[in-house]
Amino acid sequence: PEGLFCQAANAWIDPWRPVPRALITHAHADHARAGCGEYWAIGRSAAVLRQRLGQQITLNCVNYGDEHRIGDARVSFHSAGHVLGSAQIRLQAGGETWLVSGDYKRDSDPSCDPFSVVSTDVLISEATFGLPIYRWPAGRHVAADLLQWWRDAPERASLLFCYAFGKAQRLLAELHQLGVSDTVLLHGAMVPITQAYRDEGIAMVPTEALSSLPRLADLSGRLVLAPPSAHRSPWMKRFKAPQTGFASGWMAVRGARRRRGYERGFVLSDHADWPGLLQTVR
């Protein structure tokens, strides 16, 4: 009931509930949960893990590719390309090698380390977008479309909804690579995570907390990033007729944008698409 368990290491990978020893692929809430006795994770994920699980957690920080003896298993963490500090976890014991992918993507992303191909006997892979309809455009092209959408509405605030950890920082990094120097406004949920990325040396456009501006500030022509939970919430009352968009792999599904009530959908995912999944398995 606790999730994936490796008997040789006496450890759980991304457990669903508190356990004595947790090996964490990344700091998203559905993979890293509070209450475990000790955690093992990539050092670049430490700041976000502590923000989410508590500063007091017992955290063993490791580097990509280094091998560690945990119980009777040899364990190593390898870049997954999902978000900052994300990892695939390789476990070797009894003459076998198993690899737990966690969430991953193979597309280029300036906000995190690239995906590593790891040899294994058994692969346990994610398959969030495991259907042939899911095929991603390059992130830089999506960012260019986003920039044009923003620039085309100088009289309106542009509200882009995206996940606070990973997606927001990827967009900020992609815009930086396009030469954007404007300051982007952030919902409060994104501020500490974005700072953690900056502390790890990720280059992004300038940002400012929306809450630092006067309540009646003119937001015409400004780009604001916010998590999906803020959509249609009281938080939006400060905006006068904004244009709204959502950045997600789910925007590849016809009708998803309309059903969710966004004016524009941008197909951008931090998970592997169908070709990426097949390439990894092969």
C-alpha positions in Angstrom: 0.0 0.0 0.0 3.0 2.4 0.4 4.0 2.1 -3.3 7.0 0.8 -5.2 9.3 -1.1 -2.8 12.9 -2.4 -3.3 13.5 -5.2 -0.8 17.3 -5.2 -1.4 17.5 -1.5 -0.5 14.8 -1.6 2.1 13.5 1.5 0.5 10.4 2.8 -1.3 10.5 4.9 -4.5 8.1 7.9 -4.4 6.0 6.3 -1.6 2.4 7.2 -1.3 2.5 7.5 2.5 5.2 7.9 5.2 7.9 5.2 5.2 11.3 4.8 6.9 13.3 5.4 3.7 12.1 7.1 0.6 14.0 7.5 -2.7 12.5 10.5 -4.5 12.5 11.0 -8.3 11.5 14.7 -8.0 9.7 17.2 -5.8 6.2 17.3 -7.3 3.6 16.6 -4.6 2.4 13.3 -6.2 5.9 11.9 -5.9 7.3 13.5 -2.7 5.2 13.2 0.5 5.8 14.4 4.0 6.5 12.2 7.0 9.2 9.8 5.8 12.1 8.9 8.1 14.7 9.8 5.5 14.8 11.0 1.9 17.3 10.4 -0.9 17.2 12.8 -3.8 19.2 14.9 -6.2 20.8 17.9 -4.5 19.4 20.3 -7.0 15.9 19.4 -5.8 16.7 20.1 -2.1 15.4 23.6 -1.8 12.0 22.8 -3.3 11.8 19.6 -1.3 12.4 21.5 1.9 9.9 24.2 0.9 7.3 21.5 0.4 8.1 18.9 3.0 9.6 21.0 5.8 13.1 22.4 6.5 13.6 19.7 9.2 13.5 16.6 6.9 16.4 14.2 6.9 17.6 14.6 3.3 20.5 12.7 1.7 21.5 14.8 -1.3 23.2 12.9 -4.2 24.7 13.8 -7.6 23.7 12.4 -10.9 25.5 9.2 -11.8 27.1 8.6 -8.4 26.5 5.1 -7.1 25.5 4.5 -3.4 25.2 1.3 -1.4 21.8 1.3 0.3 21.1 -1.9 2.1 22.1 -4.7 -0.2 21.5 -2.7 -3.4 23.6 -0.3 -5.5 21.5 2.7 -6.2 22.2 5.6 -8.6 20.2 8.6 -9.8 20.2 9.7 -13.4 18.7 12.8 -15.0 15.1 12.6 -16.1 14.7 16.0 -17.8 11.3 16.5 -16.2 12.0 19.4 -13.8 14.9 20.8 -11.8 16.5 17.9 -9.9 14.4 15.2 -11.4 15.8 11.7 -11.6 15.4 8.2 -12.8 16.5 5.7 -10.1 18.5 2.7 -11.0 18.7 -0.2 -8.6 21.1 -3.1 -8.9 21.0 -6.3 -6.8 21.1 -10.0 -7.3 22.5 -9.8 -10.7 19.6 -7.7 -12.0 19.3 -4.0 -12.9 15.9 -2.2 -12.6 15.2 1.4 -13.6 12.3 3.5 -12.2 11.9 6.4 -14.6 9.7 8.7 -12.5 8.3 11.4 -14.7 10.6 12.3 -17.7 10.8 14.0 -21.0 13.4 13.9 -23.8 12.7 17.4 -25.3 15.2 20.2 -24.8 14.5 22.3 -21.7 16.8 25.2 -20.6 15.5 25.0 -17.0 16.7 21.5 -16.1 19.3 18.9 -16.8 18.7 16.8 -20.0 17.4 13.3 -20.0 20.0 10.5 -19.7 19.7 7.2 -21.4 20.4 4.4 -18.8 20.9 0.7 -19.6 18.7 -1.6 -17.6 17.2 -5.1 -17.5 13.7 -3.9 -16.4 12.2 -0.5 -17.0 9.3 0.9 -15.0 8.2 3.8 -17.1 5.7 6.6 -16.7 3.1 6.9 -19.5 1.1 10.0 -18.7 0.7 10.8 -22.4 0.8 7.2 -23.7 -1.4 7.7 -26.8 -0.3 8.4 -30.4 -2.2 11.7 -30.4 0.4 13.3 -28.1 3.3 14.7 -30.1 4.9 17.8 -28.8 6.2 20.9 -30.7 9.6 22.2 -29.7 9.4 24.3 -26.5 11.2 27.2 -28.2 8.4 27.3 -30.8 5.7 27.3 -28.1 7.5 30.1 -26.3 7.6 32.1 -29.5 3.9 31.6 -29.9 3.3 32.7 -26.3 5.5 35.8 -26.9 3.5 36.8 -30.0 0.2 36.2 -28.1 1.4 38.5 -25.3 2.7 41.2 -27.6 -0.5 41.2 -29.7 -2.6 42.5 -26.8 -0.8 45.6 -25.4 -4.1 46.9 -24.0 -4.9 43.8 -21.9 -3.2 41.8 -19.2 -2.1 38.4 -20.4 -2.8 35.7 -17.8 -1.0 32.4 -18.5 -1.9 29.5 -16.3 0.6 26.8 -15.8 2.0 24.5 -13.1 3.9 26.5 -10.4 6.8 24.0 -10.3 8.6 23.2 -13.5 6.3 24.6 -16.2 6.5 28.2 -15.0 10.2 28.2 -14.8 10.6 26.5 -18.1 8.6 29.2 -19.8 10.6 31.9 -18.0 13.8 30.2 -19.3 12.5 29.8 -22.8 11.5 33.5 -23.0 15.0 34.4 -21.7 16.5 32.4 -24.6 14.3 34.4 -27.0 15.9 37.6 -25.7 12.9 38.8 -23.7 13.9 41.3 -21.0 10.5 42.4 -19.7 9.6 41.6 -16.1 7.0 38.9 -15.8 4.6 39.0 -12.9 4.2 35.9 -10.7 1.4 34.5 -8.5 2.7 34.1 -5.0 2.8 30.3 -5.3 5.5 30.6 -8.0 7.8 33.0 -6.2 9.8 30.7 -3.9 10.2 28.0 -6.4 11.4 30.4 -9.1 14.0 31.7 -6.6 15.1 28.1 -6.0 15.7 27.8 -9.7 17.7 31.1 -9.8 19.8 29.9 -6.9 20.7 26.8 -9.0 21.9 29.1 -11.8 18.9 28.7 -14.2 18.8 31.8 -16.4 15.3 33.3 -16.7 13.6 36.6 -17.5 13.2 39.0 -14.6 10.2 38.3 -12.4 8.3 40.2 -9.7 5.6 39.0 -7.3 2.2 40.4 -8.4 1.5 41.1 -4.8 4.2 43.7 -4.7 2.2 46.0 -7.0 -0.5 48.3 -5.8 -3.9 46.8 -5.9 -5.1 49.2 -8.7 -1.9 49.1 -10.7 -2.4 49.2 -14.5 -1.5 45.7 -15.8 -2.1 46.4 -19.5 0.5 44.7 -21.6 1.9 42.7 -18.7 2.4 38.9 -18.7 1.2 37.2 -15.5 1.9 33.6 -14.7 -0.4 31.8 -12.2 -1.3 28.2 -11.3 -4.5 26.6 -12.7 -6.1 26.7 -9.2 -6.2 30.5 -9.5 -8.3 30.4 -12.7 -11.9 31.7 -12.0 -11.0 32.3 -8.4 -11.4 35.6 -6.4 -7.7 36.2 -7.2 -8.7 37.2 -10.7 -10.9 40.1 -9.7 -8.0 42.6 -9.9 -7.8 42.1 -13.7 -9.9 44.0 -16.1 -10.8 41.9 -19.1 -7.5 39.9 -19.3 -6.8 37.5 -22.1 -6.2 34.0 -20.7 -4.2 31.0 -21.8 -3.1 27.6 -20.4 0.2 25.8 -21.1 -0.1 22.0 -20.8 0.2 18.8 -22.8 -3.5 18.4 -22.3 -4.0 21.3 -24.7 -3.3 18.9 -27.5 -6.8 17.4 -27.0 -9.4 19.1 -29.1 -12.0 20.8 -26.9 -9.9 20.8 -23.7 -9.1 24.5 -23.9 -12.8 25.4 -24.4 -14.0 23.1 -21.7 -11.6 24.6 -19.2 -12.5 28.1 -20.2 -9.3 29.5 -21.6 -9.0 31.7 -24.6 -5.8 30.1 -25.8 -4.1 26.8 -25.3 -0.3 26.2 -25.6 0.8 22.6 -26.0 3.8 22.3 -23.6 4.5 19.4 -21.4 7.2 18.3 -19.0 6.4 14.6 -19.7 7.5 12.5 -22.7 5.1 12.4 -25.7 4.2 9.2 -27.5 7.4 9.2 -29.7 9.5 9.9 -26.6 8.0 7.0 -24.7 8.6 4.6 -27.6 12.2 5.9 -28.1 12.9 5.3 -24.4 11.5 1.8 -24.3 13.4 0.8 -27.4 
